[in-house]
Amino acid sequence: MVRLFFLGICFLLTACATPLATNDKASKILSPVCLDLFGSWKYQGRAQSPIGATVYMAMATNSFGVGTVCGIAWGGHLSTTKKQRMAYALQNCEKYRKSWMQKNKFPLSPCVIFSENNNIIYP
């Protein structure tokens, strides 16, 4: 019984890991804070959900093109539309972007959608 429990835990931990190729591409674009969010269970647990949830990440970049602040949003296909989920991710990102710029006195680009689940759609 104990073995089965630990086997289940190992399966869950590896099932929610970011795919290696996706993580490699994301690490070239995102700041460490955004990369941690992208690799977190909060994002990956929904991105790889067997129940059909979709998660979006939006990011704002600095003058070097690095995704400095990020926001995410998720929802099921029956409860929210794709457009709503994208809008929520952008709203969350904009909230963090404005706060970050006020605190750091450094401009960031407006937020754009970075990924849908593990599909990076940012150019």
N, C-alpha and C positions, 0 to 999 in steps of 0.2 A: 504494500500500500504506500509506504514511504517512497519507494523507488518511482512508483507511478506519479506521485505528487511532484517529485523533483524533475522527472521527465516532462511533465506538463509545464512546469515553470520554465525549463530550458527551451521548450518549444515556443512558448509565448514570447520569451525574450528574443529569440532569433527571428520569429515571424514578424516582429515589429521593427526590425532593424532596417535602416535605410539601405536600399540596393547600392552596391559598391560603385557602379558607374555613375549613378545619380549623385551619390555623396561626393564623388571626385569632382564632378562638374559644379555642384553647389559650393564646394569649398573654394573654388576659384572666383566666385562671385560674391558670396555672403560674408559678412563680418562674423567673428566667433559667436557673438550673441545670437544672431539670426541663424547661423549654422546649428547651434545647440537647439534652437526651437524647431528647426526643420528635422533634426534627428530625434527629437523627443517623442515619448509615447503619445503626448498630446496631439502631435501631428501624424506620426507614423501609425499609431494605433487606429486612426480614422482613415488614413490613406490606404491602408491594407485591410480595411474592414470587410468581412465577408457579407455584411448586411446591406451593402450598396450605398454607404455614406461617401460623400465627396468632400474633400478639404482643399481650400485654396490658401496660398500664401501671397501676400502683397509686400513689396519692399520699396523703400526710398533710398536712392544712392547718393553718395557724396561726390565731390568733384573728380574723384579718381575712379568712379564707376563701381565702388564697393557698396553692396547692400547693407546699409548701416542700421536702419530700423525696419522692423517687420511686423505684420499683423496677420492673423489667420482667422478663418471662419470655416465652419463645416455644417453639413446638414444632410438629411436623407432626401432621396428623390421624391418622396411623397409629401414631405413637409415644406420644402423650399425649392425654389427654382435655381437654375445655374446662375442666372443674372443676380438673384438675391444674395446667393453665397459669395459671388465675386464682389458685390457692392459692400457686404459686411466686412470682407477682408480688407478692402480699400479703406473703409471707414476706420477700422481698427488701426491700420497702418498710419493713416493721416493723424489720428489722435496722438500716436507716439511720435510721429515726425514733428508736429507742432511743439510738443513738449520738449523734445530733444533740441530743436533749434532755439527755443527760448532759453534753455539751460546752457547750451554750448555756444550760442551766438555764431553759428556756422550754418550756411544754407544747405539744404538737401533738396533733391529733385522731388517733384510730386510722386506719390505712390503709384506703382504699376503692379500688375499681376505677375508674380514670379513663377508659380507652379500650380498645377492642378494634380492633386495626389502626388505621385512621384514623377510626373511628366513636367519637366522644366520647360516653360513656354516663353521665358524671357529670352530675348535675342542674344 
